[in-house]
């Protein structure tokens, strides 16, 4: 186990400076983007718009935490959007049709996401099926379950206490934003200061080498997929709270937005590299981009084009980072 810690620590020390450079470049990109939209529309820096930005960031932001952990471990989770929709449907169906209190129904909805994550983790870790294929299958299966359970109908959920989760504020700060930032802080500490976090980097770097080093790879993969499912489901509950309704079509495309934000934030698709601060900035950049384009009255079709371009750029930068790292590794060995 100590060898695994040493390997993970070595990887972190090698990539630390590149992570810092990535974060600085992301901050600069965010600043430039804000200045651009601020110069193009007088509404961007208004208090009302900033409140809208902070109120609507939690769904993508919280889901991105789980995706970051999964990508660091060398996997990917395409099912998060479907899981978010299923959690909302489960919550509404239990409350409306079974008489279960809304709070309890919401907890069960979140746990349903954990079950999907457990299923993904078992298929990936025990049956060694590619995580992209596995979660692409559950993406379809879970979305279908959401339609079956709801019979394709949208359900209204009007409850003051429940709506506070997505709409409430504390000292003027959206409650959902507070929860999101707390989750980022907790998982950032887990990644940086716990054996579990260090092992994830080692597993993402090389699962086989991690096994030889004494790291139990399978339990780690199970846990990250469960976490991803739970956080995606929790995001779905927040979305239901914000909209006061659940629908089987909810969170369509969430998985691609989340992957774009995480990769844009510096997490590698190849595994073994990434930071939650980078992910958070990536989420903010995407949210600012969407918000700014709306304020500029850009067609929704062109907004889709912009998101696609950002995804291509993020993946391209990731490939460049991988090649630079491989080149530096060869030079050190030489």
N, C-alpha and C positions, 0 to 999 in steps of 0.2 A: 504493500500500500504506500509506503514511503517513497518507493521509486516512482509511483504514479504521481505523487505530490511534486516530486522533483521535476518530472517531465512536464507537468502542467505549469509549474512555476517557471521553467525554462522557456516554455512557449509564451507565457505572459510577459516575461522580461524582454524577449525578442520583439514581440509585437506591440509593446507598450508605447513606444515612440510613434509608431504608425497610427495607433488608436488615437493618440493625442492630436496628431496632425489631421486625422479624419474629422475629429470633433471640432477643431478650429475651423476647418474648411466648411463644415456644415453650418456653424454659427455665421460665418461670413455670407454663405449662400442665403441663409434665412434673412439676414439683415438686408442684403441686396434685394431680395424678393419683396420684403416689406416696404422698402423705400420705393421700389418700382410701382407697386400697387397704390401706395400713398400718393405718388405723383400723378397717377392715372385716374383716381377717383377720390373725391373729398370725403367719402363715407367710410373709407378703410380704417382710419385712426379714430373714429368716433367711439364713444363709450358703449353705445348700443351694439356696434359691430364687434368690439372686443369682447363684450359679454356673450355674444352669439358664438364667437370662436371658442371661448373657454367652456361654454356649456355643451358644445357638441363634439368635443374632442375625446371624451372618455371611452366611447364604444370602440373606436379604432385603437386608442392608446392602450387600453387594458388588454384587448386581444393580442396586441403586438408584443406584450410581455411574454406570453406563452409561446408565441411564434419565435421569439428571440432564443428562448431556452431550447426549443426543438431544433432550430437551425444550428445553434452552437454545438449540439450533440451529434450533428451530422444528418439530421432528418428534415422533414418538412411536413406541414399539416394543412392540407387543402380543404379540410372539412369544417373549418371554424365558422364560416358563414352559415352553413346548414345547422351547425350545433347551436348557434345563437338563435336562429329561427325556431328550432325545436324546443329550446328552453322557454321561450315566450309562449309557445303553443301549449306545452305541458302545464305551465303556470296557469294560464287562462282556463284551460279545460278542467283542471282540478278545482279551481276556485268557483267557476260558474256551474259546473255539473256535479261536483261531488260534495260541495259544502265545506271543503277544507279551508281553513283560514288562509287569507292571501299571503301572509308572511311565510307560513309553512309550505304553501304551494310554490312560492318563489324558491325556497331552499331546495325542494324536490326538483324544480326545474334546473337549478344549478347542478345538482347531483346527477341529473340525466346527462349533462355534458361531460361529467367525470366518467360516467359509464362508457360513453362513446370514446373518450380518451383512453380508457382502460382497454377497450376492444382494439383500438388502433395500436396501442403499445404491445399487446399480446401478439397480434399478427406480425408486427415489425420485428419484435425481439425474439419470439419463440419460433415463428415459422420463417423468419428471415426474408419476408417479402418486402420489396422496395417500398419505402414510406410514401413516395409519390403515388404509386399505384394503389397502395392500401387506402390512403386518405382520399384519393380520387373516387374510389369505390364507396367509401363511407359518406363522402360529399353527396353522392346521388342517393344512397340508401336513407340517410338521415333526413334529407330534404323531402323524400317521398313519404317518410313516416310523419313528418310535420303536416303534410297535406292530408294524409289518411286520418290522423288524430283530429284535425280541425275540419275535415270534410271540405277543405279549400276555402273556409270562411274566415273573415276577419272578426275578431272579438274585441269588444270594448272593455277596458278595465278602469273604472272610475273609483279611486280610493285615495283620499288625501294623504294618508301616511305613506302609502306605496309610491305615490307620485312625487313625494319629496325626494326620493332616491335619485330621480333623474332631473327634477325641476327645482328642487329646494336650494337655498343658499345659506351659508353661515358667514356672517360679517361681510356679506356681499360677494362671497366666493362660492361658486357652484359646488354643491355637496359632492356631485359625481367627480368633479375635478380634484377635490380633496382626497377622495378615495383612490383615484388613479395615481396621484403623486405618492400617497402612502404605499401603495403596492409597488411602485417603481423603487422607492427607497428600500423596502423590505427585500425585494428580489435582487437589487443591486448589491446589498450586503451579503445575501446568500451566495451570489456568484463570486464575490471577491474574497470573502472571509471564511467560507465553510468548505469542508472536504467535498461535499456534494457539488458545489460550484466548480471547484478546481478540477474535479473528475470529469465534469461535463466537457470542459475544454480538451482534456486529454482524450476522451472518447471521440469527440468530434475530429480531433487530429488523426487518430488511428484507433479504431475499436479493437483491432486484433492486438496491437501493441499494449493497449490498456488492459486487456485480458491477461496477457503475459506478465504485466506489472502487478497483477493481483487485484485489479479493480473489477467489481461485479457490474458488468456492463448492462445486463438485462434489467435489473431493478432500476437502474438509473433511467433507462429508456422508458420503462413503464411509468415512472414518476413524471417525467417531462411531458409525456403525452396526456397523462391524467391532468396535470396542471394546465396544459393548453386547453383541454376540454372544459375544465372548470371555469377558467377565465373567459373563454369564448361564451360560455353559457351565462356567466355573470354579466358580460357585456350585453347579451341579448335581453336580460332582465332590465338593465338600465335603459335600453332602447324602448322596451315596452312601457317603462315608467315615463319616459319622455313623451312618447306618442299617445299614451293612455289606451293603447290597443296592441293586439298581437296578430300576426298574419304569417302564414306559411311561406310567403314570398319575401319576408323580411330579411335584411342583411345580405341580399343578393350582391355578389361581387366583393363582399367584405374581405374574403381570403386574398384576393389580388391586391387590394388596397393595403392590407396588412403586410403582405410579403414585400411590396414596393417600399413601404416605410421602413421595414426592418433592414432590407438590403441597402437602401439608401443611407441608413444610419451606420453602415459599416460592418454589419454582420455578414459573414461569408456563407454563400450557398454550399461551399465545400465543407463547412463545419470547422470547429475549433477556434473560431474568432468572432468577437462581437462584444458590444457593451450596451447596457440599457440606456445610458445617457445618449449614446448615438441614436438608438432607436427612438427615444423621446423626441429628439430634435428632428428626426426623419418624419415622425408623425405630425409634428407642428408644421413642418415645411409643406407636407401634402395638404393639411387642413387650410393653411394660408393660401396655397395655390388654388384650391377649390373655391374658397371664399372670395378671393380677389377676382377670379374669372367671373363669378356670379355678379359681383358688384359692377364689373365692366360690361355686363350684359352680353357676355360671350355665349354663343349657342352651346347647348348641352352636348351636341355632337362634337364640337371642337374641344369641349372639356374632356370627353372620352379620349380624344386624340392626344391631348396634353398628358393625361394619366398614362397612356400607353408609352409615350415618348419618355416620360420620367422612369417608367419601369425598365425600358431598354437601356437607358443611360445608367441606372443603378446597377443592373446586371453587368453591363460593360465595364463599369468601374470596378466591380467585384472581380471580374476576370483579370483585369489589369493588376489589381492587388495580389491575386493568386500567383500570377506569372512573375511579378517582382519578387514575391516571397520565395518562389521556387528558384529563381536566379540567384538570390542572395544565399540560399541554402547550398546550392552547388558551389558557389565561391568559397563558402566557409569550409566545405568538405575538401575542396582543392587546396 
